Amino acid sequence: MSARKIAGLHALIPVLLIFAIGITGCTDGLSPVDSDDDSLFESAAPAEDDKFRHAALMERALTKAGGKYGDTEALTLVVGTSGTVGTQRVLERMKVLERYKVLERFTYDLIFKGIAISIIDEEGGEEYAAALDLLRQDPDVVWFEPAFSVFTRPEAVTGSNPHQLVPWSVALIGGRESVAESGNGSGSTPIDVYVLDTGVNDHDLNIVESHYFGENGSDASDDDGHGTHVGVIIGGEDDADGLVGVAPGSRIHNFKVLDNGYGDISVVLNAIETIIADYRANARPTVVNMSIGEYIGTSAYTSLDFAVEQAIDEGIVVVASAGNHGLDASHATPAHVAGAITVGSFDMNGTFSNFSNYGAVVDILAPGQNIISLDDKGRIRSMDGTSMAAAHVTGAAALYLSQYPKASPAQVQAALIANAKSVVGGTPGNTTDRTVWVGQPEGTPVFSTAPTPGTDIVAPKRVTDEFAQISFNGGGGVWEGDWSEDGETDGAVTGLVLIKSFGSTRCGDDGTCMALGANYYRANERTVTRAANLSSPFDPVASFDYYRFRGYGLGSVELQVSKNHGNTWETMRTYNFADGESTGREEVALPGYNKTGFQVRFRLVPDGYSRVSGGLFVDNFEINY
């Protein structure tokens, strides 16, 4: 790295030893770069509540710009904004920096509001300090982080394939006895499976679409072999030719996010954005295979993790490889996403793979060593990695959804774990020993673990903006007084608008609802309060419509009450933004407040670093007694 570049980042990042970190497929491990001066970034350390996230991954955000800029180096970033309008304002403001060329790569609207950009220093100095500082100061920028690299490595070809074969790994997890009876010549699994990888070539697969998400052309074919290998493990057709997959004939969506085994997370984010749009449009049972991932050295979420989490919240099942670094998977992305089904590896002897990441976030194990599948040219190929293990579990998830198409991601995850067998030896401490199992007793070709009766419904989709347009009526005149914000009486309207979220108006400026929370970091405690006087033999009950969104899960809102309008507050309910999205009608009992004056308030509580990202909207508040 040049001395000028180091100087250019001087005001932005602490002195760090940067590791060469990328999202990897099969056999890639974690290796540090040479510890010379070029591996250091020098600057003042960003504060904990700074907008600049994951600074330690900056080195992997320096890539070739491509296109008419050719080999010119560019800094690639993912930027979260305050909303769609905010995104455009950010791009406009970046134009004031005359020495830089800012290229808009992708726009995100469903996983979060934001953009991916490349920044080129047109003076050739490779100095980005001013551009990054502008992002930090921009009021419409909520956060930004490196679009760190992702890549896989090809393996050697080990043979050819003249006839149909059920691979040992598919047979080992019960594939021949599954609902699809892999290998009987007629198995099929009508479930949509999205493979985010190097591309999937049409070798004995039911590929329903192919889409290229990069920026170097439009060819979605596999130029590496990794993606096809994964795809055939999942869904190789049961047709007397080639290899048979765990979920034969499943509807494979070839979403190519890596070129020659290489790309960055901004491309993967773009693919997830498209998957969510597809799911909202079609509402078909969907599984996403992410045999990509990287060890990032922290449990803190990246934009990739938040995107995966959003897909799961929508109702999409996501299967992720644990990673091949031999380290704790809690520091790997997207393996550490709680709602994803995270898969570790074992060999044909039933021994845990020494390369597999491990730990409590690993949900289940599957075969991942000496795994037979097809390469990009249709030849038999043996590969190692948690990528292969994840592919087996993706097939299992598709089989389960073929039996229970309304099952939520959490139910699929729970069912696969419950159906698994404790047979793997040599697992590290705090790591499961259970392998995925799809075989069923003869005569009962269904999973033995069905969703809980009455709850087998797909998770609700994101609530639209219309939810918050209902008028806030303050309980039909029950109250004596108005809502006030931190002591300042609103009075003029029937509701109180505190903050808008994500740049979109969920609450009208005319006071049509009440909101606490926002998608921003620096925040103080805030309250909205209302007083009441009651005389009743019965305890009052507060009831209201609510919608909680998570943002990035920072902070919470507490419903509190105090007697006689005093300053001692009792917390009756806490709404943590980290708990995810929910909506409904809430009823909260207020015991002992039936014969006294009292106050009710909603209190916004930032996290330990005075940050908030999430919110609670309240409508139709009433006191019943």
N, C-alpha and C positions, 0 to 999 in steps of 0.2 A: 504494500500500500504506500502511496506517495506521501512525503512529508506534508505537502500542501493539503492533502485530504484529511490527514490527522489534525492539522491545524484547523481545518474547516469545521470539524466536529467538536472542537475544543470546548465550546460553550454548551454542549448538549449531553454528553455521556460521561460517566466516571471512567477512570482508568480501569479497563477490563481486559482480561485474557479471553479472547473470543474463541469459541469452539466452532469447528466447521459443522454446523447443524443443518440438516435437511430432512424432509419427510422421505422415508425410504421404504422399499418393498422388502424383498426376501432376505438377503444375507447381509445387508449393510449393518455395520456396527458403528459405535461412536468413537471417533478418533480426534484428538485435539490437533489444531494446526501447530506449526513450528512456533516455539516461544521466542520469536525475535521481535524487533521493534515494529514490524509490519502487522503483527497480530494484536496491536494495542490501539484502543480508541481513547483519546484523552479529552476530558472536559469536566465541567462541574456536574455533580451528580444530580439527576432530576429528583424532585421530592416525591414522597410516596403517593401524593394525590396529583401528581403531574399527569398531563394528558399523554405523555410519551410512554407507551407500554413496551415491555420486552426489548429494551435497548440492547441487551446482550446478544440479540440475533441480528444486529445491523449488518454484520459482514455478509450474511447470506442475502441481503437485500440489494447488493450491488451486482448488476447484471448488464449484459449487452442490450442496447436499446432496440436493435433490429430495424427492419424497414429501411427507410431512406437514411436513417442515422447509422445503420450498419453496426460496426463494432464500438461505437461510442458508448462509454459507460453511463449507466443510468441508475439512479436510486429509486427502487420500487417500494411503495408504501400502500397500506390499507388504511383508510381514514373513515372513522365514524362521525357522522354529522347530526345536526339537530333536526334534520328532516329533508325532504326532497328539495324544498326551496333553499334550505341551508346548503345543500350540496352544490347547487349552482352558484351561490354566493361565494363559497370557498374557492371554486375554480376561477371566478372573476377576480377575487382578491389576489390569487397567485400570479395574475398577469402583471401586477405592479413590479415584480422582480424581473427587471429587464434582462439580466444575464442568464436567466433560466428558461428552458422550454419545458412546460408541464404538459404531459400527454395523459389524457383520460383513457384508462384501459377498460374498466368495467364500472357499471353502476349497480348498486345493491338497494333493494327496496323491501324484500320480504324477510331476509335473515337479519338484517338491521338496515338502517338508513346510512348510506355511505358510498364511497367510491374507492377504486384502486387507481393509483397514478404512478407515472414514472417521471422523475425529475432529471433533466439533463443540464449540466453546466455548459452553456454554449461558448464560454470563454476557454474551455478546455482545462480548467483548473481543478475539476472534480472537488469542488468546495460547496457544501450544502448547508452550512450553518444558518445563513439568512433564511433559506426556504423553510427549514425545520422550525426556526424560531417564529416565523410567520404563522405556521400551523399551530404552534403552541398558543399564540396570542389571539388567534381567530375565534370570536365568540360562537361561531357556528360549528367549530370542531370540538367534538366531545372527547375523542381519543384518536391516536394514530399509532401505528406499529409497523415494523418491517414486514414486507411480503416475503418471508424467508423461503428458501428454495426447497423443492421436493424432487426426489429422484429415486430410481431403482437401478439395479444392475442385472444384466442378462446372465443366464447360466448356460452351461454347455449342453448340446443336444446329445442324447444317449441312446437313440434307437429310431425305429420306424413303427408304423402301426397298420398292418394289413387287415385286421379283423376287430370286431367289437370286444371290449374288455371292460370288466368292472374292476377299477383300481382297488388295490388292497385296502387303501384308507377308507374308501366308500363302504366296502364290505365290513371293515372293522367296526364302524359306528352303526351297523345295522341297516345299511342301505338296501340289501336284498330283501329284508323283511319290513321295509317301510311301507307307508301308504302307497307310494309310487312303485314299489317292488323293483328297484333299479336292476336292470339286466334281464327282465322277462320279455323285452321286446315291445312293450306297449305303454310303459309308464309315461305320464305327463303331469306337469304341475303348472296350472294356468295362473301363475302369480308374477307380478312385475318385479324384476330385480335390476337395479341400476348398478353397473360396475364402473366405478371411478378409478381409472387406471391408465395404462399405456395404449389403450385401444383393445378391442376384442375382434379377432378375425373370424369369419364365418366357417369354422371347422366343426361341423356336427353340432351346431347350436341354433336355437330359435331366436335369432336377433331381430327384434322388431323395429329398432331404430339405431342409427349411429350418428353421433354428434361430436364435433371437434370444438373444444373450448379454448384452445390456445390462440396465438396471434401470428403464427408462421404458416398460414395456409388454411386448407379446409379438409385435409385428409384425415379421416377418423380411423384408419386402419392401424393395426398394431405393428409398430416398427421395432419392438423390443422383445416380445414374447411373454412378458410377465402378465399382461392383462388377459391374453388368451388362455394362458395356463390357469389363472384364477377362474375365468368364465366357464371353462370346461369342467372344473371341479364342481362348480355350482350347478350347472345345468346341461351338461353333455347329454345329447338326445339318446333315447333308448330305442335304437332303430337298426340293430344288427351291424352297425358300422362305427368305427371310432371308439371313444371312451364314453362311459356312462357317468353322469354326475349324480350328486346327492338328490337334487330336485330336477330330474330329467325333463327337458322340454320347457323349462320355465322361460318366461318372456324376458329376454335379456335386452336391456337398454345399454348400448355401448357409449359411455360418456368418457371420451378421451380427454384427460386433463394433463398428461405428460407427453412431451416430445422426446423421442429417443431416450426415454426413461427420466426426463428432466423437466421441471416446471417450477411454479411457486404457488403459494396458497391462494393468491388472488384468483387464479384460474379455478381452483377447487371450489372457492366460494361462489364463483359464477355458476358452476355446475349445480351446487346445492340450491342456489336461488331458482334455477330452472326446474329442479325436481319438486320443490315446494309448489311452484306454479302449476306443474303437471298434476300434482296430487290434489290441489284445490279444484282443478278443472274436472278431474275424472273420478276422484275419491275411490280409487281401486286399492286393495291391499298392496302395500309396497315395502320392499326391502332394499336397503342401500348397502353395498359392500364397499368398505373402505380399507383395502389392504395396503394402506399407505399410512405413514405416521412418523413421528420423530420425537426423540428425547430432547426436551427443552430445559431440563434442569430445575423445573419449578412446577408446582401444582396450580399456579395462577393460570386462568383461562386465556387463550388467544382468541382472535376473531374466528379462527377455524372451529374452536370448541363451542363458541356461542352459536355459530351457524349450525353445527351438528345438533346442539341442544334445541334450537328452534325447530329443526326438522322433526325431531322426536316429539316436541310439544304439539306439532301439527297432527301427529298420528302415524308418522313414518318410522318403521323399524330400521335402526342403523346398527350394523355389525362392524367392529373395528379390530384390527390386529393390535396385539399388545405391544409389538415392537421387538426388535432383534438385538438389543443392546446388552442383555443380561443384567438389567437394572430394574429398579422399582418403577412399575408402569404408572404410578401416580404422578410422575414427572414427564409423562409422554403425552403428546397430542395426536389424535383426539382420543386416545385410549382412556384417559382419565375422566372423560365425560360420564357422569353417573348413569344417565339413561341409555347410553350405548351398551351393546352387548360386546364386551371386551374379551378377546380370545388369546390364550397362550398356547404353546406347542408342546407335543411329546412325540417320541419316535415309535417305530413299529414294535419295539419291545415293551412299550408302555412306560418309558422313562421320560421324565420331564426334560425338555431340550435345554442344554446349557446356554444357548444364545437367547432364549425367550425371556422377555421382561416378565416380571412376577409381581406379587403383592395383592393387597386386598381389593384393588380395582379390577383385577382379572376375574371375570364372572364364570368362565368355563374354559375347558381345554379341548383340543382337537388335534388330529395328526398333522404334523408340520415338518417332518424330516423324510427325505427320500420319497417325496410325493410325486406320483406319476400323473401326468396330464399331457396336453398337447401344446406345442409352441406356435408361434405366429405362422409357420409354414406347414402346420398340420402334422408335425413329427412328434413322437413320444419324447418327453423331456422330464427329467427328474429335477426337482427344486426343493430347497429348504426354506423355511421361514414361517413366522406367524401369519404372513400373507396367505399361505396355503391353509393354515389352520382356520383363519377367519372365513375363507371360502367354504369350508365344510359346514360351519355354523350358519352361514348365510343360506346355504341350501336347506339346512334344518329349519330355519325360520320360515322359509318359503313353504316347506311341507306343512308346518303348523298352520300357517295362514290359509293354506288350501282346505284345511279342515275347519278352521275357525276364522273366517275372513273378517269378522268384526273385532277381533282381539286387538287391544291397544299394545303399543310397544312394551309397556311395563308387564303386561300379561304374557306376551311372547317371551320376554326375558325370563320371567318367573317360571314359565312352563318348561323351557329348555333346561333350566337349572334343576328343576324338580325331576325331570325325566333323565337327567344325566346319571352316569355310573361312577362310583368312587373306585377307580382301578389304576390310576397313574401313580407311579412311584417316584421318589426323589424330588418332590416338590419343595421349594423353599418355604420357610416359615411364613404363616399368614397368607398362604396361597392355596387355592382350591386344588383338590386331586380328582375332580370330576370331569369326565369326558362327555361330550355331546353324544346322545344316543337317539337314533330315529327308528330302531327296530321295534316291532310290535308283536305280541303273541299271535299265533296262527288263528285266523278267523276274526281278529279284531284289528283291522288295518287303520287304526286311528291312534293319535297320541293318547296315552293314558292320563295325561294331566290336562284337563279341559279348563278354560277360564272359569272363575267363580260364577256360579249361576246368577243371572241378573245383572252382571257387570261386564259382560263381553261386548262392550261398545268401543268404537274408535274414539280416541281422545278428541275433545272438541277443537275445532279450528279456531284460529285467532279471532277474537271478537272484533267486529267492524266498528268504524267510527260512529255509526248510528246509535250505538248503545248509549252514548253519553248525551244524546240530544233530547232525552226526555226532560221535561221541566222539573226542577227541584222545588217541591212544594212545602218543605219544612213541616211536614206532618199535619197538614190541614188545619193550621191555626192552633194546635195544642200548646205551642210555646209562648212564653211571655218574654219577648225580646228577639233579637236578631243574632245570627252567626257573626262572630267577630274574629278577626285575624290578629293574634298577639295583642289583644286589647283594643284594637281599632274597629269600631262598629261599622259594619257594611251598610245595613239599614235600607239603602235605596232599592235593592233588588231582593228577590226571594232566595237567591243562592249566592255563593261566593266562589269566584274563580281565583285560584291561587297561582297555579302554574300549568302551562301546557306541556305536552309530552311529545318527544320525537319530532317536533316541528309541525305536527298535524293537530288540528283543533279538535280535540275530543270534547272540550267544553267550550260553549259559546261565550263570546265576550259580554253577552247580555245577562250572564248569571244563570244559565240553564242547568248547571250542575255544580257540584263541589268536588275539587280535586286536591289531593296532597301527593307530592312526589314529582319527579322529573328525571330526564336523562342527562344529568350533568354531575360533575364531581364535587366541586367545592360547595358546601351547603351547611347552613346552620339549622338548629332545631326550630321548627315552626309549629304553630297550633292554630286550630279554629275551634271556637268555643261557643256554646249556647247555654243559657240558664233556663231553669224551670222551677215551678213551685207546685207541689202535689200534696193532696191530703186524701189518702186512699187506704183501705185495709189490705190492699194487694200490692205486692212488689211490682214495680214497673218493668216493662220489657221494651228495650230499644229495638226497632226493626228498620231495615233499609236495604235497598238494592246496592250491590257493589260490583265493581270490576277491578281486579288486581292484575297488574302486569309487572313483569320482572325486570325489564331493561337488562342490566347486567347483574342484578341481584344484590345491590348495595343499599343497606338501610332497611327501615321498616316504618309502619304506622301503627300507633297504639290507640285504642279506644279507651278513654279514661273518664272517671267520674269522681266528683268531690262533693262532700256534704256541706250544706249551709254556705255555699259559694266560697268555701275556704280554699287554702292552698295545698291541702293534702290530697293527693290524687291517687286513686286506686285503678290499676290497669285491669280492664275486663277482657280485652282481646288484643292480640298482637298479629299483625299482617306482615310477615317477612317477605320482602321482594324476592329473596333467593328461593322461595318455595314455588315459584312459577306462576303461571297465569291461571286465574280462576274467576268465576262470575256466579252470581246467584242472589238469593234473598237471605239476609242474615237476621237472626234473632238473638239478642244478648240480654239475659236477665240482669237486673240491677237490684239484688236483694238488700233490704234494709234502707232503701231510699224512698219509701212510700209516704212518709209523713214529714218531709223536710224540703226546704229549698235545696237545689243541687245544680251543678253544672256538668255538662257532658262536653268532652272535647276529643278531637282527633289530633294526635301529636306526631309530627314527622320526626323520626329519629335517624340521623346519619350514622354511618358505620364508624369504626374507631379512628378513621382518618378524615372525618368530616366530609364524607362523600355520600351521594345519593344517586341511584339509578334504578328507577322503578316507580310505581305509583299506585294509589288507591283512589278510585272514583266512587262517590256516594250519591245516591239519588233517593228521593221519596222517603226521607227520614221521618220516623214516627216514634212517639212514646205511647205505649198501650198499658193501661192499668185498670 
